[in-house]
Each structure stands twice: as C-alpha cells, then as structure tokens.
Amino acid sequence: MLDLKKWCSCLLLGLLLIGLGFAATVEAAQLKTVMYFYGTTCPACKEVAPVIEKIIAKGIPLERYEVYDNRENMDRLAMLFKMNGIPEHQWAVPVAFYNGQMYVGIPRILELEKELAEVQGGSGAGTVGAVDTLGIMGAALADSVNPCAILVLVILLSFISLYHESRKRLILSAASFIFSVFITYVLVGVGIVKALTFLDITETVRTFVGVLAIVVGVFNIKDYIAYGSGGFAIEIPQAWRPYLFSLLRKATTPWAAFAIGSVVTLIELPCTGGPYFFAIGILSKLGMTPTFFAYLILYNLIFISPLIFISIMVYVGKLSVEKASDWQAKNSKRLHLITGVLMLAAGAAVLAT
C-alpha cells in the first residue's frame, strides 16, 4: 500500500533541496563582483575611498586588492591590464574591474558607482539576497501544499473517473489542467510586477509583503487550531464552490480542462494567492529580468509539483481518486499548519532584514 505520508515528506524535502540549489545558482549568477585595486599611500585612492564604501553599502560584492605592499596583488593587476591591452606606462591605481569593463581613475570609478546605482535603483533591477531566497522558497512550498489547489485537482480527477474509464483521458486532462494553472499563475505574476514597476513602488513593497506573510501564516494556523473560527477559513469560499464544481464537471477533455484551468486558478486566488503575492512582492525589485523569470518559473514548478505527483500516482494505479480525496480531507488542517509555519517564518525573516 502506498504510504502517502512518506511519499509527501520525500516530495517536499526534494522540492526544498532542488529549489534552494537552483536559487543559489541564480543568485550567484546575478551577483557580479567588483575587483578594486588601490595603494595605501595613493592620494587618488584615498579620495575615492568614500565612493568604494558607497558601492559596498549597496550590497554589491567588492574585492579589494592593495598593490603597493602586496606583490601577488600587483601581479594580478598587471595580468588584468595586459588582458585589456593597456601599455605598461599607463598602468595606474585606483582601478576597478566590473562586468568585463575597466574603470581607471577617480572620474571612471565615479561613473561605475553611478551605473551601479542606476542598475539597482532606477531600473528596478536589484538583486535577491539569501534571506529573500529562503523566503521565496518557503512561500513556494507553502503554496504547493495549499489545501485549495489539491482539493480542486482531486475534484477534477473524481469527475473524470466518474464519467470516463480511460486512464489516458484522465492523465491528459489532468496534465492540461495543471499546465493551464502554471501558465495562468506565471501571467498573474508578470502582471503584478508590471503594475508595481509602472507605479514605481517596488522598493516600498517589502514591508507590506512581510506583514502579509505573517497575516496569512496566522490565519492558516488559526484554521489548524480552530477551523473556520471568526466566520471564515483560508479556503475557497463556500458560496463559490457550486460554480467551481459545475466548471470542473465539464473539464473531462484535455481542451476543456485547459480552458477551465485558467478560470479555476483565478477563482481560487483568494485562497492560494497569499504566498504568491508575498513572493512576487520580493521579486518585483528585479524588474522584467532573466533572474526574475527564473525565480518565477521555479516558484510555479514547485507550486504544481504535488499536483503532478498526485496525477501520476492515480494514473499508474498507486493511488485511487477515493484515497487521494480521503487523504486531502483528513490532512487539510495539517496542511494549513505547514502553510502557516512556513509563511510566518518567511515574513519574520523578511521584516527582520
């Protein structure tokens, strides 16, 4: 018999490790390092020192190399000058190397500082730090175990199994539905970031999303301790469910499942959207950059992974639709607890930094 607890634990752990590894790779790629060479008794170096401190304060990695008293650093600088085709009589400090460019002298280093300020501030294309990355991964995991998303898929599989015996149609419809959810979620994320960039408020969103994460976490833990207390639960509103079920009842073909997937995703946003809005708020400072899209795709792959897992298990006969439905119903409160703890941790970490 399939041990769902064991498989789900392994799935979540695997998603966390893959996500952190991928995010660490993306983060390393986006953080280019400034190599700065100077001399201890160089007047120009002393004059440009405050500018170097400003660059460091922006969170940009900067490596300093003193060349007057360190022969190894001088040899390293000489090699860089030669690689850039600079004749020996033009060698001088202070000099900085960044992103394949060389900046020699005070005016050029001032230009570098200005360029870095524009990249991180004016264009909205900043960087995502380690704490932010952990927060985004935590939100993605919280979203992936959200009871709403799992409930919707289980209902879809139930209707397909009820009206059609073909396992091929079941897996194709499930795959089409999940792909539609993925695409819709990505488009929603892009739309939110475009709106924040247009309004020029990406830098003021951080505190808001930190508070949002804590509120979502508290409400989910509330549903674990006393489900529905206060007259509401972090799930799809009961008044919307008849309409949602009527839509899912029609999604028994791949094309219908794809079309309805987008509608259902928008309907369940009040339930699933908390962690996503938190992650998008953090990512908004990246702007429409490759790094932003890498994180966005990673988030949504983690989000749909449990849905893919359940669909495959049902298709290969390792899990029945009835057992999946029973598991979702029995573990709904535990899923709220997991979501709540992850969101509390993510929000607290973001606000603390």
Disulfide bonds with the S-S distance in Angstrom:
Cys148-Cys271 1.33
